[in-house]
Amino acid sequence: MDIRNVGSKSSVDRASDRSKRTEAKRDDAAPSVRRDEASISSASRDTAAAVEGLAERARRDDADREALVTAAMRKLMNGELDGADTLQGTAKRLLDGKFSTL
């Protein structure tokens, strides 16, 4: 761009500064729009369904939860949960319920 005429009241000719290379790159085509896509595996869908099932079960059991927690706290404070029978019974219930940390 020629800036010698900046202080003058006449217009600045910007077209003369464009090179032939710049003009050749101009394209009137609309830019392409990229679309985001995601795919969810069937294993992930199964996991999500299982988690939702557990959440629904927890919501249904909410009414009994306060009494259950109170009873568990009483047993814990009295030392009733420290025995080998309690630990073995808890482990069996976890295994029977297909509890998994994976």
DONU-493467 format. One record per residue: residue number from 1; residue in one letter; x, y, z of N, C-alpha, C, CB in turn. Coordinates in steps of 0.05 Angstrom, whole numbers. Glycine has a CB too. Example, Ala and Ser with C-alpha at 12.3 -4.5 7.8 and 13.67 -1.06 7.14 Angstrom:
# residues 2
1|A|264|-114|156|246|-90|156|264|-66|156|226|-89|181;
2|S|257|-45|142|273|-21|143|258|1|157|282|-12|114;
END
This chain:
# residues 102
1|M|17|-23|0|0|0|0|18|25|0|-19|0|24;
2|D|10|44|-15|25|69|-17|13|88|4|23|81|-46;
3|I|29|96|25|18|113|46|28|142|43|27|102|73;
4|R|39|149|20|48|177|17|25|197|17|63|180|-9;
5|N|1|188|11|-22|206|10|-39|206|36|-40|199|-13;
6|V|-28|196|58|-43|194|82|-52|222|92|-27|181|104;
7|G|-36|242|90|-43|268|100|-61|284|81|-19|284|105;
8|S|-63|275|56|-79|290|37|-108|282|39|-69|285|9;
9|K|-125|299|27|-154|294|28|-163|276|5|-169|320|27;
10|S|-145|268|-12|-152|251|-34|-153|221|-25|-133|254|-58;
11|S|-165|204|-41|-168|176|-34|-142|161|-38|-191|163|-50;
12|V|-139|139|-25|-116|122|-27|-123|99|-46|-106|112|1;
13|D|-105|95|-65|-110|73|-85|-98|47|-74|-98|80|-112;
14|R|-115|30|-63|-105|5|-52|-103|-17|-73|-124|-4|-29;
15|A|-117|-16|-94|-117|-37|-114|-90|-40|-127|-139|-31|-134;
16|S|-76|-18|-130|-50|-20|-144|-29|-35|-128|-40|7|-150;
17|D|-33|-39|-102|-13|-53|-86|-17|-84|-87|-15|-44|-58;
18|R|-39|-93|-96|-43|-122|-97|-26|-135|-119|-73|-129|-101;
19|S|-13|-155|-112|4|-169|-131|-13|-188|-147|27|-183|-118;
20|K|-3|-197|-169|-17|-217|-186|-21|-243|-171|-1|-222|-212;
21|R|-2|-250|-153|-3|-274|-138|-27|-273|-119|23|-279|-123;
22|T|-32|-251|-106|-54|-248|-88|-81|-250|-102|-53|-221|-73;
23|E|-82|-238|-125|-107|-239|-141|-113|-268|-150|-105|-221|-165;
24|A|-93|-283|-156|-96|-310|-165|-107|-328|-143|-70|-322|-176;
25|K|-101|-322|-118|-110|-338|-95|-139|-333|-88|-92|-333|-71;
26|R|-151|-311|-97|-178|-305|-91|-197|-326|-102|-186|-277|-101;
27|D|-215|-334|-86|-234|-354|-95|-261|-347|-84|-225|-383|-86;
28|D|-282|-348|-101|-308|-341|-93|-324|-364|-81|-324|-329|-116;
29|A|-311|-387|-80|-325|-411|-69|-328|-407|-39|-309|-437|-75;
30|A|-350|-417|-28|-356|-415|0|-337|-435|15|-385|-422|7;
31|P|-328|-427|38|-310|-445|53|-325|-470|63|-298|-430|78;
32|S|-312|-492|63|-325|-516|72|-328|-516|103|-309|-541|63;
33|V|-350|-526|112|-356|-527|140|-351|-555|150|-385|-518|146;
34|R|-333|-558|170|-328|-584|181|-350|-592|201|-300|-584|195;
35|R|-356|-617|201|-377|-627|219|-364|-645|240|-399|-642|203;
36|D|-372|-641|264|-362|-658|286|-379|-683|286|-364|-643|313;
37|E|-365|-705|290|-379|-731|292|-367|-746|316|-376|-746|266;
38|A|-384|-762|328|-374|-780|350|-388|-806|347|-380|-767|378;
39|S|-374|-827|353|-386|-854|353|-383|-866|381|-374|-872|331;
40|I|-403|-879|390|-403|-891|417|-405|-921|413|-426|-880|435;
41|S|-386|-935|425|-386|-964|422|-409|-977|437|-359|-976|432;
42|S|-415|-1001|430|-437|-1015|443|-430|-1021|472|-444|-1042|429;
43|A|-404|-1025|478|-396|-1030|506|-401|-1005|522|-366|-1038|507;
44|S|-395|-981|511|-400|-956|525|-430|-952|529|-388|-933|509;
45|R|-446|-959|509|-475|-956|513|-485|-975|535|-490|-963|486;
46|D|-474|-999|536|-482|-1018|557|-474|-1007|585|-469|-1045|552;
47|T|-450|-996|586|-441|-985|612|-459|-961|620|-411|-975|609;
48|A|-465|-944|602|-483|-921|608|-510|-931|618|-486|-903|584;
49|A|-520|-952|605|-546|-963|613|-544|-975|641|-556|-984|593;
50|A|-522|-988|647|-519|-1000|674|-517|-978|695|-494|-1017|675;
51|V|-502|-957|690|-499|-935|709|-526|-922|713|-479|-914|699;
52|E|-541|-918|692|-568|-906|695|-586|-924|711|-580|-901|667;
53|G|-584|-950|707|-600|-969|723|-593|-967|753|-595|-997|713;
54|L|-567|-965|759|-559|-962|787|-569|-936|799|-528|-964|789;
55|A|-568|-915|783|-577|-889|793|-607|-890|798|-571|-867|772;
56|E|-622|-903|780|-651|-905|784|-657|-921|809|-664|-918|760;
57|R|-642|-942|813|-646|-959|837|-640|-943|862|-627|-984|836;
58|A|-619|-927|861|-613|-910|885|-634|-889|890|-585|-896|880;
59|R|-646|-878|869|-668|-859|872|-692|-872|885|-675|-846|845;
60|R|-698|-897|877|-722|-911|888|-718|-918|917|-727|-937|872;
61|D|-693|-924|925|-687|-932|952|-683|-909|971|-663|-950|952;
62|D|-688|-885|962|-682|-861|978|-698|-860|1004|-687|-836|961;
63|A|-722|-869|1004|-739|-868|1027|-728|-885|1050|-768|-877|1021;
64|D|-716|-907|1044|-706|-925|1064|-677|-919|1072|-707|-954|1054;
65|R|-665|-901|1057|-636|-895|1061|-630|-885|1089|-627|-876|1040;
66|E|-646|-867|1099|-640|-855|1126|-640|-876|1148|-660|-833|1132;
67|A|-660|-893|1148|-661|-915|1168|-638|-934|1164|-688|-930|1166;
68|L|-631|-940|1139|-609|-958|1134|-582|-947|1143|-607|-965|1104;
69|V|-577|-921|1138|-552|-909|1146|-551|-907|1177|-550|-880|1134;
70|T|-573|-901|1190|-573|-900|1219|-567|-927|1231|-601|-890|1229;
71|A|-578|-948|1220|-573|-975|1230|-544|-983|1225|-592|-996|1217;
72|A|-533|-976|1202|-505|-983|1196|-486|-967|1214|-499|-976|1166;
73|M|-492|-942|1219|-475|-927|1238|-475|-939|1266|-484|-897|1239;
74|R|-498|-947|1275|-500|-959|1301|-484|-985|1303|-530|-965|1308;
75|K|-485|-1002|1282|-470|-1027|1281|-440|-1021|1280|-478|-1044|1257;
76|L|-432|-1000|1264|-404|-993|1262|-393|-983|1288|-401|-971|1240;
77|M|-408|-966|1302|-399|-955|1327|-397|-977|1349|-417|-932|1336;
78|N|-415|-997|1348|-415|-1018|1368|-394|-1040|1362|-442|-1030|1369;
79|G|-381|-1038|1339|-361|-1058|1331|-372|-1083|1319|-346|-1066|1355;
80|E|-398|-1083|1312|-411|-1106|1301|-401|-1113|1273|-441|-1103|1301;
81|L|-389|-1094|1259|-381|-1098|1231|-352|-1107|1229|-385|-1073|1215;
82|D|-338|-1111|1251|-310|-1118|1251|-304|-1147|1249|-297|-1107|1275;
83|G|-324|-1164|1251|-320|-1193|1252|-315|-1205|1224|-343|-1207|1264;
84|A|-303|-1228|1224|-296|-1243|1199|-322|-1251|1185|-279|-1267|1205;
85|D|-343|-1258|1200|-368|-1266|1187|-380|-1242|1171|-388|-1276|1209;
86|T|-378|-1219|1183|-389|-1195|1169|-373|-1189|1144|-388|-1170|1188;
87|L|-347|-1191|1145|-330|-1186|1122|-336|-1206|1100|-301|-1186|1129;
88|Q|-338|-1232|1108|-343|-1253|1088|-371|-1250|1076|-341|-1280|1102;
89|G|-391|-1242|1092|-418|-1238|1082|-419|-1215|1062|-437|-1233|1105;
90|T|-405|-1193|1069|-404|-1170|1051|-390|-1177|1025|-389|-1147|1065;
91|A|-368|-1191|1026|-354|-1200|1002|-372|-1217|984|-328|-1215|1008;
92|K|-387|-1235|997|-405|-1252|982|-427|-1236|968|-418|-1274|1000;
93|R|-439|-1217|983|-460|-1200|971|-449|-1184|947|-471|-1181|992;
94|L|-424|-1174|949|-412|-1159|927|-408|-1177|903|-385|-1146|936;
95|L|-398|-1201|908|-393|-1219|885|-420|-1229|873|-377|-1243|895;
96|D|-440|-1234|889|-466|-1243|879|-479|-1221|863|-484|-1251|902;
97|G|-474|-1196|870|-485|-1173|856|-469|-1165|832|-488|-1150|875;
98|K|-448|-1181|826|-431|-1175|803|-417|-1148|806|-446|-1177|777;
99|F|-410|-1140|830|-396|-1115|836|-369|-1117|823|-394|-1109|866;
100|S|-361|-1096|809|-335|-1095|796|-324|-1067|796|-337|-1106|766;
101|T|-298|-1064|800|-286|-1037|800|-276|-1030|772|-263|-1036|820;
102|L|-278|-1048|753|-269|-1043|726|-290|-1031|709|-258|-1068|713;
END
